[in-house]
Amino acid sequence: MSAPDLVIFDCDGVLVDSEIIAARVEARLLTQAGFEITPEEIASRYAGLTFKDIMLAIEKEADMPFQASLIDLAETEVDKRLRNEVRAIDGARDAAAGVEGKKCICSNSTRERIEAMLKRNAMLPLFQGHIYSSLETPTKQPKPAPDVFLYAAEIMQAEPERTFVIEDSVHGIAGAKAAGMRVIGFAGASHIQPGHAELLMDAGAETVINRFQDLAGIMAALSEWGGDI
């Protein structure tokens, strides 16, 4: 079996169960601003997007403006709650530690937020020096743009077609597929709604797992079958 050049983990909703925490804060602020929405709706419709892009999407859909100050307010409150509340996804640390080759994180979150969440859950040493935020790429384009994935592959000297990505969102999968990478969907976080696995498959995931205990076997099987890995 030929091992992949690189394994890329998304952070929010893959390594840490942060999406539902952020969705609760964002739903409350958007509702207070005049657009009634539930955390579950945010999680199912906008998972993987920055809050700025969520606001822009809603402004376009609902034809209503939001105050730009809402972005900073949301980021500050989400950061505070994540530092105090976020927990690792069950099995995530062992799965990441079990990757024998090169691995990294590609996320739309800030580096500071990622490092704080990983540190809280004893995972920071596994990825130290290999954390890539879309905000720090040359283009600063967030997922679903492929930029952060391609940037990480270039830095880590990996061929995109020989790279696996583990993603929980349609937008993340779209970005990874646009980068020419192979994607495994993850549907084991608490924000996941019924039917989400099908959405991930429709977006281009080769398969979807609900628990990290299956990751090593799935990557081994996919490495034997299909693609260039």
C-alpha positions as CSV (number, residue, x, y, z in Angstrom):
1,M,0.0,0.0,0.0
2,S,1.2,3.5,-0.9
3,A,0.8,5.9,2.0
4,P,-0.6,9.4,1.4
5,D,1.8,12.3,1.3
6,L,-0.3,14.3,3.8
7,V,-3.4,14.0,6.0
8,I,-5.3,17.3,6.5
9,F,-7.8,17.7,9.4
10,D,-10.4,20.4,9.6
11,C,-10.6,21.7,13.2
12,D,-14.1,22.9,14.0
13,G,-16.5,20.0,14.0
14,V,-13.8,17.5,13.3
15,L,-11.1,17.7,16.0
16,V,-13.2,19.7,18.4
17,D,-16.9,20.0,19.0
18,S,-17.0,23.7,18.5
19,E,-19.6,24.2,15.7
20,I,-22.6,24.0,18.0
21,I,-21.1,26.4,20.5
22,A,-20.5,29.0,17.7
23,A,-23.9,28.4,16.2
24,R,-25.7,29.2,19.5
25,V,-23.9,32.5,19.8
26,E,-24.3,33.4,16.2
27,A,-28.0,32.5,16.1
28,R,-28.7,34.6,19.2
29,L,-26.9,37.7,17.8
30,L,-28.6,37.4,14.4
31,T,-32.0,36.9,16.0
32,Q,-31.4,40.0,18.1
33,A,-30.4,41.9,15.0
34,G,-33.8,41.1,13.4
35,F,-33.2,37.8,11.5
36,E,-34.7,34.9,13.4
37,I,-32.7,31.8,13.0
38,T,-31.9,28.7,15.2
39,P,-28.5,27.2,16.0
40,E,-29.6,24.1,14.2
41,E,-30.3,26.1,11.0
42,I,-26.9,27.8,11.2
43,A,-25.2,24.4,11.7
44,S,-27.0,22.7,8.8
45,R,-26.9,25.6,6.3
46,Y,-23.7,27.5,7.0
47,A,-21.3,25.1,8.8
48,G,-17.7,25.7,7.7
49,L,-18.2,29.4,6.8
50,T,-16.9,32.3,8.6
51,F,-19.4,34.4,10.5
52,K,-18.7,37.3,8.0
53,D,-19.6,35.0,5.1
54,I,-22.7,33.8,7.0
55,M,-23.8,37.4,7.4
56,L,-23.2,38.2,3.8
57,A,-25.2,35.1,2.7
58,I,-28.1,36.1,4.9
59,E,-28.0,39.7,3.7
60,K,-28.3,38.5,0.1
61,E,-31.0,35.9,0.8
62,A,-33.1,38.1,3.1
63,D,-32.3,41.5,1.5
64,M,-31.5,43.0,4.9
65,P,-28.3,44.7,6.1
66,F,-26.4,43.9,9.4
67,Q,-24.1,46.2,11.3
68,A,-20.4,45.3,10.7
69,S,-19.8,45.6,14.4
70,L,-21.7,42.3,14.8
71,I,-18.7,40.4,13.4
72,D,-16.4,41.6,16.2
73,L,-19.0,41.0,18.8
74,A,-19.6,37.4,17.6
75,E,-15.9,36.6,17.4
76,T,-15.2,37.9,20.9
77,E,-18.1,36.0,22.5
78,V,-17.4,32.8,20.5
79,D,-13.7,32.9,21.5
80,K,-14.6,33.3,25.1
81,R,-17.0,30.4,25.2
82,L,-14.7,28.1,23.2
83,R,-11.9,28.7,25.6
84,N,-14.1,27.7,28.5
85,E,-16.3,25.0,27.0
86,V,-15.0,23.3,23.9
87,R,-14.3,19.6,24.1
88,A,-12.5,17.3,21.7
89,I,-14.5,15.0,19.5
90,D,-14.4,11.5,20.9
91,G,-11.4,9.6,19.5
92,A,-10.0,12.6,17.6
93,R,-6.7,12.8,19.6
94,D,-6.0,9.1,19.1
95,A,-6.8,9.3,15.4
96,A,-4.5,12.2,14.8
97,A,-1.7,10.7,16.9
98,G,-2.1,7.5,14.8
99,V,-1.3,9.2,11.5
100,E,2.2,8.0,10.8
101,G,3.1,10.4,8.1
102,K,2.7,14.1,7.7
103,K,-0.5,15.8,9.0
104,C,-1.7,19.3,9.5
105,I,-4.9,21.4,10.1
106,C,-6.6,23.6,7.5
107,S,-9.3,25.8,9.0
108,N,-11.3,29.0,8.5
109,S,-10.8,29.9,12.2
110,T,-8.0,32.1,13.4
111,R,-4.7,30.5,14.4
112,E,-5.2,31.9,17.9
113,R,-8.6,30.2,18.3
114,I,-7.4,26.9,16.9
115,E,-4.4,26.8,19.2
116,A,-6.5,27.7,22.2
117,M,-9.0,24.9,21.5
118,L,-6.3,22.3,20.8
119,K,-4.4,23.3,24.0
120,R,-7.5,23.0,26.1
121,N,-7.9,19.4,24.8
122,A,-4.2,18.3,24.8
123,M,-3.9,18.2,21.0
124,L,-1.7,21.2,20.3
125,P,1.6,19.2,20.4
126,L,0.3,16.9,17.6
127,F,0.0,19.9,15.2
128,Q,2.4,22.5,16.5
129,G,3.9,24.3,13.5
130,H,1.5,22.7,11.1
131,I,-1.7,24.8,11.6
132,Y,-2.9,26.7,8.6
133,S,-5.6,29.3,8.8
134,S,-7.2,30.6,5.6
135,L,-6.7,34.1,7.1
136,E,-3.0,33.6,6.9
137,T,-2.7,32.4,3.3
138,P,-1.5,34.8,0.6
139,T,-5.0,35.3,-0.8
140,K,-6.8,35.2,2.6
141,Q,-9.7,33.4,0.8
142,P,-11.7,31.1,3.2
143,K,-13.2,27.8,2.3
144,P,-14.9,26.9,0.0
145,A,-12.0,28.4,-1.9
146,P,-9.2,25.7,-2.2
147,D,-6.5,28.2,-1.2
148,V,-5.8,27.1,2.3
149,F,-5.5,23.4,1.2
150,L,-3.1,24.2,-1.6
151,Y,-1.1,26.5,0.6
152,A,-0.7,23.7,3.2
153,A,0.2,21.1,0.5
154,E,2.9,23.5,-0.9
155,I,4.4,24.2,2.5
156,M,4.4,20.5,3.5
157,Q,5.7,19.3,0.1
158,A,2.7,17.1,-0.6
159,E,1.0,16.4,-3.9
160,P,-2.7,17.4,-3.7
161,E,-3.9,14.1,-5.4
162,R,-1.9,12.2,-2.7
163,T,-3.5,14.0,0.2
164,F,-6.5,13.0,2.3
165,V,-8.7,15.6,3.9
166,I,-11.2,15.0,6.8
167,E,-14.0,17.5,6.7
168,D,-17.4,17.9,8.3
169,S,-18.9,20.6,6.1
170,V,-20.1,20.9,2.5
171,H,-18.1,24.1,2.1
172,G,-14.9,22.4,3.3
173,I,-15.4,19.4,1.1
174,A,-16.0,21.8,-1.9
175,G,-12.6,23.5,-1.2
176,A,-10.7,20.2,-0.8
177,K,-12.2,18.8,-4.0
178,A,-11.3,22.0,-5.9
179,A,-7.8,21.6,-4.6
180,G,-7.7,18.1,-6.2
181,M,-7.6,16.2,-2.9
182,R,-9.4,13.1,-1.7
183,V,-12.0,13.8,1.0
184,I,-13.4,11.7,3.9
185,G,-16.6,13.3,5.4
186,F,-17.0,13.3,9.1
187,A,-20.4,13.3,10.7
188,G,-19.7,12.7,14.4
189,A,-20.0,16.1,15.9
190,S,-23.0,17.3,18.0
191,H,-24.1,19.9,15.4
192,I,-24.7,17.3,12.7
193,Q,-28.4,17.0,11.6
194,P,-30.1,14.0,10.0
195,G,-29.3,13.7,6.3
196,H,-25.9,15.5,6.7
197,A,-23.9,12.5,5.6
198,E,-25.8,12.4,2.3
199,L,-25.0,16.1,1.8
200,L,-21.3,15.4,2.4
201,M,-21.4,12.6,-0.2
202,D,-23.2,14.8,-2.7
203,A,-20.5,17.5,-2.2
204,G,-17.8,15.0,-3.2
205,A,-16.7,13.0,-0.1
206,E,-15.6,9.5,-1.1
207,T,-17.2,8.1,2.1
208,V,-18.4,9.4,5.5
209,I,-17.5,8.2,9.0
210,N,-19.4,8.9,12.2
211,R,-16.5,7.9,14.6
212,F,-12.8,8.3,14.5
213,Q,-12.2,4.6,15.3
214,D,-13.0,3.9,11.6
215,L,-10.6,6.5,10.1
216,A,-7.4,4.4,9.9
217,G,-9.2,1.5,8.2
218,I,-11.0,3.8,5.8
219,M,-7.8,5.5,4.7
220,A,-6.1,2.2,4.2
221,A,-9.0,0.9,2.1
222,L,-9.2,4.1,0.0
223,S,-5.5,4.0,-0.5
224,E,-5.8,0.6,-2.0
225,W,-8.8,1.6,-4.2
226,G,-9.0,4.5,-6.6
227,G,-7.2,7.8,-7.0
228,D,-3.5,8.2,-7.3
229,I,-2.6,7.4,-3.7
